């Protein structure tokens, strides 16, 4: 049997490689922000926000930094714990605190305590151990959309203690506008240190794929043309996660056919299977509000327009479409959750851009099919309903 893979798990989005091509600058900046924590000399808690579109390496960057920071702190005689929680999985403040206790392996019961009591127990544990923690909250926008005071709680409760700061935060999000919802004091305490990850270019994706292929695939199985084709296909999205998924699937197609090499045809099959063209039955299975958001987007993109900001889509189009269909519009946070799901399904594209003094904004596009065709399909479905 022909072997294609030597370690296929190294193409998984959960795998953290030993280095991240084209993210050295961001990794160095993150380490600079936390230098005082790593040396045990920090006099104030550190908070850093990391933003970027899907597939720009936010989670991998944070996890690689965490493992390196723990090792460096240990060499300095500092007991530093890196704790990572995905807010899509741990959906509430209590579940996040319970997950932190679990990762610390602290003998702390989580039953019968309020969030504040549990967090104080966690702080007491760190103080007793003379330890520090860097807590990374990934997809933190989902937490804020459910519990608007969650970040106030996590940033303020440790400040009332007149002791060494034991906890610092890294907040990871696709949607930097979510912080506009926070009260002024919480927002000002968070927005000082920010790192934005831009989308990868085709050439950068090529370098990433080549590095990961050397780790995951048998020598010589990946044709140069196939490697370049994957980079070009994923370059339209600037998305390394998408690129790695195509490469893994292409390897599986080659393996299933008994092919000794991954050919461009395997890549084309893989690309078609990752995000197939949008069909009517896909649209029918969406929720009503997801359908209304898509309809609003098709109207916003009339006349050759390529992008619209999430805020403008909500205020200028979505609310009007809801009124037209006699439906109460959802709050912006729920609207954003629906946008993320549509992006995860590959139907729309959320692109985070830095605009200098204006900050960062999320731009929405429709890469999968013409807006006019999609609009007719949605109007037909919604009219029938």
Sine and cosine of phi, psi and omega as CSV:
sin_phi,cos_phi,sin_psi,cos_psi,sin_omega,cos_omega
0.00,0.00,0.73,-0.68,0.01,-1.00
-0.95,0.31,0.74,-0.67,0.03,-1.00
-0.99,-0.16,0.80,-0.60,0.07,-1.00
-0.99,-0.14,-0.69,0.72,-0.08,-1.00
-0.98,-0.21,0.60,-0.80,0.22,-0.98
-0.94,-0.34,-0.40,0.92,0.05,-1.00
-0.36,-0.93,0.97,0.26,-0.14,-0.99
-0.90,0.44,-0.38,0.93,0.01,-1.00
-0.89,0.45,-0.28,0.96,-0.01,-1.00
-0.98,0.19,0.00,1.00,0.18,-0.98
-0.98,-0.20,0.03,1.00,0.00,-1.00
-0.97,0.25,0.58,-0.82,0.06,-1.00
-0.91,0.42,-0.30,0.95,0.00,-1.00
-1.00,0.08,-0.22,0.97,-0.01,-1.00
-0.97,0.22,0.71,-0.70,0.02,-1.00
-0.95,-0.31,0.95,-0.32,-0.04,-1.00
-0.96,0.30,0.16,-0.99,-0.03,-1.00
-0.95,0.32,-0.38,0.93,0.09,-1.00
-0.52,-0.85,0.34,-0.94,0.00,-1.00
-0.86,-0.50,0.98,-0.18,0.01,-1.00
-0.82,0.57,0.69,-0.72,0.06,-1.00
0.94,0.35,0.31,0.95,0.12,-0.99
-0.79,-0.61,0.31,0.95,-0.01,-1.00
-0.89,0.46,-0.65,0.76,-0.02,-1.00
-0.90,0.44,-0.70,0.72,0.01,-1.00
-0.92,0.39,-0.61,0.80,0.02,-1.00
-0.91,0.41,-0.65,0.76,0.03,-1.00
-0.91,0.41,-0.65,0.76,0.01,-1.00
-0.90,0.44,-0.66,0.75,0.03,-1.00
-0.88,0.47,-0.68,0.74,0.02,-1.00
-0.91,0.42,-0.59,0.81,0.04,-1.00
-0.90,0.44,-0.69,0.73,0.03,-1.00
-0.84,0.54,-0.61,0.80,-0.11,-0.99
-0.98,-0.21,0.27,0.96,-0.07,-1.00
-0.86,0.51,-0.64,0.77,0.02,-1.00
-0.91,0.41,-0.63,0.78,0.04,-1.00
-0.91,0.42,-0.68,0.73,-0.04,-1.00
-0.91,0.42,-0.54,0.84,0.01,-1.00
-1.00,0.02,-0.09,1.00,0.00,-1.00
0.98,0.21,0.32,0.95,-0.08,-1.00
-0.89,-0.45,0.25,0.97,-0.05,-1.00
-0.96,0.26,0.75,-0.66,0.00,-1.00
-0.99,-0.16,-0.07,1.00,-0.02,-1.00
-0.56,-0.83,0.51,-0.86,0.04,-1.00
-0.91,0.41,0.60,-0.80,0.00,-1.00
-0.98,-0.19,0.69,-0.72,0.09,-1.00
-0.78,-0.63,0.78,-0.62,0.00,-1.00
-0.76,-0.65,0.68,-0.73,0.08,-1.00
-0.95,-0.31,0.73,-0.68,0.07,-1.00
-0.88,-0.47,0.83,-0.56,-0.02,-1.00
-0.84,-0.54,0.33,-0.94,0.04,-1.00
0.35,-0.94,0.35,-0.94,0.02,-1.00
-0.94,0.34,0.17,-0.99,0.04,-1.00
-0.88,0.47,0.65,-0.76,0.06,-1.00
0.99,0.14,0.23,0.97,0.02,-1.00
-1.00,-0.09,0.04,1.00,0.12,-0.99
1.00,-0.03,0.36,0.93,-0.05,-1.00
-0.88,0.48,-0.80,0.60,-0.06,-1.00
-0.91,0.42,-0.68,0.73,0.00,-1.00
-0.89,0.46,-0.65,0.76,0.02,-1.00
-0.87,0.50,-0.73,0.68,-0.05,-1.00
-0.91,0.42,-0.69,0.72,-0.03,-1.00
-0.93,0.38,-0.65,0.76,0.04,-1.00
-0.91,0.42,-0.68,0.73,0.07,-1.00
-0.85,0.52,-0.71,0.71,-0.04,-1.00
-0.85,0.52,-0.72,0.70,-0.03,-1.00
-0.92,0.39,-0.63,0.77,0.02,-1.00
-0.94,0.35,-0.63,0.78,-0.01,-1.00
-0.90,0.43,-0.65,0.76,0.01,-1.00
-0.88,0.47,-0.69,0.73,0.01,-1.00
-0.91,0.42,-0.69,0.72,-0.02,-1.00
-0.91,0.41,-0.66,0.75,0.02,-1.00
-0.89,0.46,-0.65,0.76,0.01,-1.00
-0.87,0.50,-0.66,0.75,0.03,-1.00
-0.90,0.44,-0.44,0.90,0.04,-1.00
-1.00,0.03,0.04,1.00,-0.04,-1.00
0.98,0.22,0.37,0.93,-0.02,-1.00
-0.95,-0.33,0.74,-0.67,0.04,-1.00
-1.00,0.04,0.99,-0.11,-0.02,-1.00
-0.93,-0.38,0.77,-0.64,0.04,-1.00
-0.94,-0.34,0.73,-0.68,0.10,-0.99
-0.97,-0.25,0.85,-0.53,-0.08,-1.00
-0.85,-0.53,0.83,-0.56,-0.08,-1.00
-0.89,-0.46,0.77,-0.64,0.02,-1.00
-0.72,-0.69,0.76,-0.65,0.10,-0.99
-1.00,-0.09,0.87,-0.50,-0.09,-1.00
-0.96,0.27,-0.19,0.98,0.14,-0.99
-0.95,0.31,-0.49,0.87,-0.01,-1.00
-1.00,-0.04,-0.77,0.64,0.05,-1.00
-1.00,-0.06,0.99,-0.14,-0.29,-0.96
-1.00,0.06,-0.21,0.98,-0.05,-1.00
-0.75,-0.67,0.23,-0.97,0.04,-1.00
-0.86,0.51,-0.66,0.75,-0.01,-1.00
-0.89,0.46,-0.70,0.71,-0.01,-1.00
-0.91,0.42,-0.56,0.83,0.07,-1.00
-0.91,0.42,-0.72,0.69,0.00,-1.00
-0.89,0.46,-0.66,0.76,0.03,-1.00
-0.89,0.46,-0.63,0.78,0.03,-1.00
-0.92,0.39,-0.60,0.80,0.05,-1.00
-0.91,0.42,-0.69,0.73,0.04,-1.00
-0.87,0.49,-0.66,0.75,0.01,-1.00
-0.89,0.46,-0.70,0.71,-0.03,-1.00
-0.93,0.36,-0.54,0.84,0.04,-1.00
-0.96,0.30,-0.27,0.96,-0.09,-1.00
0.83,0.56,0.62,0.78,0.01,-1.00
-1.00,0.07,0.64,-0.77,0.03,-1.00
-0.99,0.17,0.94,0.35,-0.03,-1.00
-0.83,-0.56,0.84,-0.55,0.07,-1.00
-0.96,0.28,0.68,-0.73,0.01,-1.00
-0.98,-0.18,0.00,1.00,-0.06,-1.00
-1.00,0.05,0.67,-0.74,0.15,-0.99
0.98,0.17,0.15,0.99,-0.02,-1.00
-0.93,-0.38,0.52,-0.85,0.13,-0.99
-0.97,0.26,0.20,-0.98,0.05,-1.00
-0.85,0.53,-0.68,0.73,-0.03,-1.00
-0.90,0.43,-0.68,0.74,0.02,-1.00
-0.90,0.44,-0.66,0.75,-0.02,-1.00
-0.92,0.39,-0.65,0.76,0.00,-1.00
-0.92,0.39,-0.61,0.79,0.05,-1.00
-0.91,0.42,-0.60,0.80,0.08,-1.00
-0.89,0.45,-0.63,0.77,0.03,-1.00
-0.90,0.43,-0.69,0.73,0.05,-1.00
-0.90,0.44,-0.64,0.77,0.04,-1.00
-0.88,0.48,-0.64,0.76,0.01,-1.00
-0.88,0.48,-0.73,0.68,-0.01,-1.00
-0.90,0.44,-0.64,0.77,0.01,-1.00
-0.92,0.40,-0.64,0.77,0.02,-1.00
-0.90,0.43,-0.57,0.82,0.00,-1.00
-1.00,0.06,-0.10,0.99,-0.11,-0.99
0.81,0.59,0.68,0.73,-0.06,-1.00
-0.92,-0.38,0.31,-0.95,0.06,-1.00
-0.84,-0.54,0.41,-0.91,0.01,-1.00
-0.72,-0.69,0.70,-0.72,0.22,-0.98
-0.96,-0.29,0.90,-0.43,-0.03,-1.00
-0.98,-0.20,0.84,-0.54,0.06,-1.00
-0.97,-0.25,0.86,-0.50,0.05,-1.00
-0.96,-0.29,0.96,-0.28,-0.02,-1.00
-1.00,0.03,0.51,-0.86,-0.07,-1.00
0.79,0.62,0.71,0.70,-0.10,-0.99
-0.91,0.40,-0.35,0.94,0.03,-1.00
-0.87,0.50,-0.51,0.86,0.01,-1.00
-0.94,0.35,-0.55,0.83,0.07,-1.00
-0.93,0.37,-0.72,0.69,-0.04,-1.00
-0.89,0.45,-0.60,0.80,-0.02,-1.00
-0.93,0.36,-0.42,0.91,0.02,-1.00
-1.00,-0.04,-0.64,0.77,-0.06,-1.00
-0.73,-0.68,1.00,-0.06,-0.12,-0.99
-0.89,0.45,-0.39,0.92,-0.03,-1.00
-1.00,-0.09,0.09,1.00,-0.08,-1.00
-0.88,0.47,-0.69,0.72,-0.03,-1.00
-0.95,0.32,-0.54,0.84,0.10,-1.00
-0.86,0.50,-0.70,0.71,0.00,-1.00
-0.88,0.48,-0.74,0.67,-0.09,-1.00
-0.95,0.32,-0.47,0.88,-0.02,-1.00
-1.00,0.00,-0.45,0.89,-0.15,-0.99
-0.99,-0.13,-0.50,0.87,-0.17,-0.99
-0.91,0.41,-0.56,0.83,0.00,-1.00
-0.98,0.21,-0.30,0.95,-0.03,-1.00
-0.97,0.25,-0.36,0.93,-0.02,-1.00
-0.97,0.25,-0.22,0.98,0.03,-1.00
-1.00,0.09,0.74,-0.67,0.00,-1.00
-1.00,0.00,0.87,0.49,-0.04,-1.00
-0.62,-0.78,0.05,-1.00,0.02,-1.00
-0.85,0.53,0.65,-0.76,0.06,-1.00
-0.93,0.36,0.85,-0.53,-0.07,-1.00
-0.98,-0.18,-0.33,0.95,-0.12,-0.99
-0.82,-0.58,0.76,-0.65,0.14,-0.99
-0.84,-0.54,0.35,-0.94,-0.15,-0.99
-0.81,-0.58,0.60,-0.80,0.25,-0.97
-0.86,-0.52,0.83,-0.55,-0.02,-1.00
-0.93,-0.36,0.83,-0.55,-0.09,-1.00
-0.91,-0.40,0.78,-0.63,-0.05,-1.00
-0.47,-0.88,0.48,-0.88,0.17,-0.99
-1.00,0.10,-0.34,0.94,-0.18,-0.98
-0.86,-0.50,1.00,0.00,-0.02,-1.00
-0.90,0.43,-0.34,0.94,-0.02,-1.00
-0.94,0.34,-0.24,0.97,-0.02,-1.00
-0.89,0.45,-0.46,0.89,-0.03,-1.00
-0.96,0.29,-0.24,0.97,0.09,-1.00
-0.90,0.43,-0.37,0.93,-0.01,-1.00
-0.97,0.26,-0.35,0.94,-0.13,-0.99
-0.97,0.24,0.37,-0.93,0.07,-1.00
-0.93,0.37,0.34,-0.94,-0.16,-0.99
-0.86,0.51,-0.66,0.75,-0.06,-1.00
-0.92,0.39,-0.66,0.75,0.03,-1.00
-0.92,0.39,-0.69,0.72,-0.03,-1.00
-0.88,0.48,-0.70,0.72,-0.04,-1.00
-0.92,0.40,-0.49,0.87,0.00,-1.00
-0.97,0.22,-0.25,0.97,-0.08,-1.00
-0.97,-0.25,-0.51,0.86,-0.26,-0.97
-1.00,0.07,0.09,1.00,-0.03,-1.00
-0.94,0.35,-0.68,0.73,-0.07,-1.00
-0.92,-0.39,0.93,-0.38,-0.02,-1.00
-0.70,-0.71,0.63,-0.78,0.06,-1.00
-0.81,-0.59,0.84,-0.54,0.02,-1.00
-0.95,-0.30,0.79,-0.62,0.03,-1.00
-0.99,-0.16,0.92,-0.39,0.03,-1.00
-0.98,0.22,0.29,-0.96,0.00,-1.00
-0.93,0.38,0.49,-0.87,-0.02,-1.00
-0.97,0.26,0.57,-0.82,0.14,-0.99
-0.99,0.14,0.17,-0.99,0.05,-1.00
-0.84,0.54,-0.71,0.71,-0.04,-1.00
-0.92,0.40,-0.61,0.80,0.04,-1.00
-0.92,0.40,-0.66,0.75,0.05,-1.00
-0.89,0.45,-0.60,0.80,0.06,-1.00
-0.85,0.52,-0.73,0.69,0.00,-1.00
-0.89,0.45,-0.67,0.74,0.00,-1.00
-0.89,0.45,-0.73,0.68,-0.01,-1.00
-0.89,0.46,-0.66,0.75,0.00,-1.00
-0.89,0.46,-0.68,0.73,0.02,-1.00
-0.89,0.45,-0.73,0.68,-0.03,-1.00
-0.95,0.32,-0.56,0.83,0.04,-1.00
-0.90,0.44,-0.61,0.79,0.03,-1.00
-0.90,0.45,-0.53,0.85,0.04,-1.00
-0.98,0.19,-0.58,0.82,-0.21,-0.98
-0.98,-0.19,-0.47,0.88,-0.15,-0.99
-0.95,-0.33,0.39,-0.92,0.10,-1.00
-0.92,0.38,0.52,-0.85,-0.02,-1.00
-0.85,0.52,0.71,-0.71,0.13,-0.99
0.99,0.12,-0.03,1.00,-0.07,-1.00
-0.99,0.13,-0.38,0.93,-0.06,-1.00
-0.99,-0.12,0.92,-0.40,0.04,-1.00
-0.92,0.39,0.57,-0.82,0.01,-1.00
-0.85,0.52,-0.67,0.75,0.01,-1.00
-0.89,0.45,-0.57,0.82,0.02,-1.00
-0.93,0.37,-0.66,0.75,0.02,-1.00
-0.88,0.48,-0.73,0.69,0.00,-1.00
-0.91,0.42,-0.61,0.80,-0.01,-1.00
-0.91,0.42,-0.68,0.74,0.04,-1.00
-0.86,0.51,-0.71,0.71,0.00,-1.00
-0.88,0.47,-0.64,0.77,-0.01,-1.00
-0.93,0.36,-0.66,0.75,0.01,-1.00
-0.90,0.44,-0.71,0.71,-0.02,-1.00
-0.97,0.26,-0.38,0.93,-0.01,-1.00
-0.89,0.46,-0.42,0.91,0.05,-1.00
-0.90,0.44,-0.46,0.89,0.01,-1.00
-0.97,-0.25,-0.29,0.96,-0.07,-1.00
0.91,0.41,0.47,0.88,-0.27,-0.96
-0.90,-0.43,0.95,-0.31,-0.01,-1.00
-0.93,0.36,-0.56,0.83,0.01,-1.00
-0.89,0.46,-0.69,0.73,0.04,-1.00
-0.89,0.46,-0.68,0.74,0.00,-1.00
-0.88,0.48,-0.71,0.70,-0.01,-1.00
-0.92,0.39,-0.57,0.82,0.04,-1.00
-0.91,0.42,-0.69,0.73,0.04,-1.00
-0.88,0.48,-0.71,0.71,-0.02,-1.00
-0.88,0.47,-0.69,0.72,0.02,-1.00
-0.88,0.47,-0.72,0.70,-0.01,-1.00
-0.91,0.41,-0.63,0.78,0.05,-1.00
-0.87,0.48,-0.64,0.77,0.07,-1.00
-0.89,0.46,-0.62,0.79,0.02,-1.00
-0.92,0.38,-0.63,0.78,0.06,-1.00
-0.89,0.45,-0.68,0.73,0.03,-1.00
-0.89,0.46,-0.68,0.74,0.00,-1.00
-0.88,0.47,-0.71,0.71,-0.02,-1.00
-0.89,0.45,-0.54,0.84,-0.02,-1.00
-1.00,0.06,-0.10,1.00,-0.05,-1.00
0.95,0.31,0.38,0.92,-0.01,-1.00
-0.98,0.20,0.65,-0.76,0.01,-1.00
-0.98,0.21,-0.18,0.98,-0.04,-1.00
-0.64,-0.77,0.43,-0.91,0.10,-0.99
-1.00,0.03,0.93,-0.37,-0.09,-1.00
-0.99,-0.11,0.24,-0.97,0.09,-1.00
-0.84,0.54,-0.53,0.85,0.03,-1.00
-0.91,0.42,-0.62,0.79,0.09,-1.00
-0.89,0.47,-0.61,0.79,0.02,-1.00
-0.91,0.41,-0.68,0.73,0.00,-1.00
-0.89,0.45,-0.66,0.75,0.06,-1.00
-0.88,0.47,-0.69,0.73,-0.01,-1.00
-0.89,0.45,-0.70,0.72,-0.01,-1.00
-0.88,0.48,-0.66,0.75,0.01,-1.00
-0.92,0.40,-0.49,0.87,-0.04,-1.00
-0.99,0.12,-0.37,0.93,-0.03,-1.00
-0.96,0.26,-0.80,0.60,0.03,-1.00
-0.76,-0.65,0.99,0.13,0.00,-1.00
-0.90,0.43,0.33,-0.94,0.03,-1.00
-0.84,0.55,0.56,-0.83,-0.03,-1.00
-0.95,0.32,0.82,-0.58,0.03,-1.00
-0.92,-0.40,0.29,-0.96,-0.06,-1.00
-0.84,0.55,-0.65,0.76,-0.03,-1.00
-0.90,0.44,-0.49,0.87,0.08,-1.00
-0.90,0.43,-0.68,0.73,-0.03,-1.00
-0.91,0.41,-0.60,0.80,-0.04,-1.00
-0.92,0.38,-0.43,0.90,-0.01,-1.00
-1.00,0.07,-0.11,0.99,0.07,-1.00
-0.96,0.29,0.41,-0.91,0.09,-1.00
-0.94,0.35,0.28,-0.96,-0.02,-1.00
-0.86,0.51,-0.67,0.74,-0.04,-1.00
-0.94,0.35,-0.55,0.83,0.09,-1.00
-0.90,0.43,-0.64,0.77,0.06,-1.00
-0.90,0.44,-0.67,0.75,0.01,-1.00
-0.91,0.41,-0.62,0.78,0.04,-1.00
-0.90,0.44,-0.69,0.72,0.02,-1.00
-0.89,0.45,-0.66,0.76,0.03,-1.00
-0.89,0.46,-0.68,0.73,0.05,-1.00
-0.87,0.50,-0.64,0.77,0.00,-1.00
-0.91,0.42,-0.66,0.75,0.01,-1.00
-0.89,0.46,-0.57,0.82,0.02,-1.00
-0.96,0.28,-0.57,0.82,0.02,-1.00
-0.93,0.37,-0.47,0.88,-0.08,-1.00
-1.00,-0.10,0.28,0.96,0.08,-1.00
-0.90,0.44,0.38,-0.93,0.13,-0.99
0.95,0.31,0.45,0.89,0.09,-1.00
0.99,0.11,0.12,0.99,0.03,-1.00
-0.94,0.34,0.68,-0.73,-0.06,-1.00
-0.99,-0.11,-0.56,0.83,-0.11,-0.99
-0.67,-0.74,0.36,-0.93,0.19,-0.98
-0.56,-0.83,0.58,-0.81,0.02,-1.00
-0.94,0.34,0.44,-0.90,0.01,-1.00
-0.87,0.50,-0.64,0.77,0.00,-1.00
-0.90,0.43,-0.69,0.73,0.02,-1.00
-0.93,0.37,-0.62,0.79,0.03,-1.00
-0.87,0.50,-0.66,0.75,-0.01,-1.00
-0.93,0.37,-0.79,0.62,-0.12,-0.99
-0.96,0.29,-0.68,0.73,-0.19,-0.98
-1.00,-0.08,-0.37,0.93,-0.10,-0.99
-0.81,-0.58,-0.77,0.64,-0.07,-1.00
-0.87,0.49,-0.72,0.70,-0.04,-1.00
-0.90,0.44,-0.60,0.80,0.04,-1.00
-0.93,0.37,-0.64,0.76,0.02,-1.00
-0.90,0.43,-0.65,0.76,0.03,-1.00
-0.88,0.48,-0.67,0.74,0.03,-1.00
-0.88,0.47,-0.67,0.74,0.00,-1.00
-0.87,0.50,-0.60,0.80,-0.03,-1.00
-0.99,-0.17,0.32,0.95,0.09,-1.00
0.79,0.61,0.70,0.71,0.00,-1.00
-0.83,-0.56,0.68,-0.74,0.01,-1.00
-0.96,0.29,0.83,-0.56,0.00,-1.00
-0.91,0.41,0.53,-0.85,0.04,-1.00
-0.99,0.16,0.35,-0.93,0.09,-1.00
-0.89,0.46,0.37,-0.93,-0.10,-1.00
-0.85,0.53,-0.60,0.80,-0.03,-1.00
-0.90,0.44,-0.65,0.76,0.05,-1.00
-0.94,0.35,-0.63,0.78,0.08,-1.00
-0.83,0.56,-0.70,0.71,0.00,-1.00
-0.90,0.43,-0.64,0.77,0.05,-1.00
-0.86,0.51,-0.66,0.75,0.05,-1.00
-0.90,0.44,-0.65,0.76,0.06,-1.00
-0.87,0.50,-0.68,0.73,0.00,-1.00
-0.89,0.46,-0.65,0.76,0.02,-1.00
-0.90,0.44,-0.67,0.74,0.03,-1.00
-0.90,0.44,-0.56,0.83,0.07,-1.00
-0.94,0.35,-0.67,0.74,0.02,-1.00
-0.88,0.48,-0.56,0.83,0.01,-1.00
-0.98,0.21,-0.14,0.99,0.01,-1.00
0.99,0.14,0.21,0.98,-0.05,-1.00
-0.99,0.11,-0.65,0.76,0.07,-1.00
-0.86,-0.51,0.08,-1.00,0.02,-1.00
-0.76,-0.65,0.81,-0.58,0.09,-1.00
-0.98,-0.21,0.85,-0.52,-0.07,-1.00
-0.85,-0.53,0.88,-0.48,-0.01,-1.00
-1.00,-0.03,0.81,-0.58,-0.03,-1.00
-0.84,-0.55,0.58,-0.82,0.11,-0.99
-1.00,-0.01,0.72,-0.69,-0.04,-1.00
-0.83,-0.55,0.63,0.78,0.07,-1.00
0.89,0.46,-0.81,-0.58,-0.07,-1.00
-0.92,0.40,-0.34,0.94,0.01,-1.00
-0.99,0.15,-0.03,1.00,0.01,-1.00
0.99,0.11,-0.49,-0.87,-0.03,-1.00
-0.88,-0.47,0.56,-0.83,0.00,-1.00
-0.71,-0.70,0.48,-0.88,0.04,-1.00
-0.99,-0.12,0.86,-0.51,0.02,-1.00
-0.97,-0.25,0.69,-0.72,-0.06,-1.00
-0.95,-0.32,0.72,-0.69,0.07,-1.00
-0.73,-0.69,0.15,-0.99,-0.05,-1.00
-0.80,-0.60,1.00,0.03,-0.13,-0.99
-1.00,0.09,-0.26,0.97,-0.23,-0.97
-1.00,0.10,-0.49,0.87,-0.04,-1.00
-0.33,-0.94,0.31,-0.95,0.00,-1.00
-0.87,0.50,0.66,-0.75,-0.03,-1.00
-0.88,0.47,-0.58,0.82,-0.04,-1.00
-0.91,0.42,-0.65,0.76,0.01,-1.00
-0.93,0.37,-0.71,0.71,0.00,-1.00
-0.88,0.47,-0.63,0.77,0.00,-1.00
-0.88,0.47,-0.70,0.72,0.01,-1.00
-0.88,0.47,-0.67,0.74,0.00,-1.00
-0.89,0.45,-0.70,0.71,-0.04,-1.00
-0.93,0.38,-0.66,0.75,0.03,-1.00
-0.90,0.44,-0.56,0.83,0.05,-1.00
-0.92,0.40,-0.72,0.69,-0.02,-1.00
-0.91,0.41,-0.74,0.67,-0.05,-1.00
-0.93,0.38,-0.58,0.81,0.04,-1.00
-0.91,0.41,-0.63,0.77,0.01,-1.00
-0.92,0.40,-0.67,0.74,-0.01,-1.00
-0.90,0.44,0.00,0.00,0.00,0.00
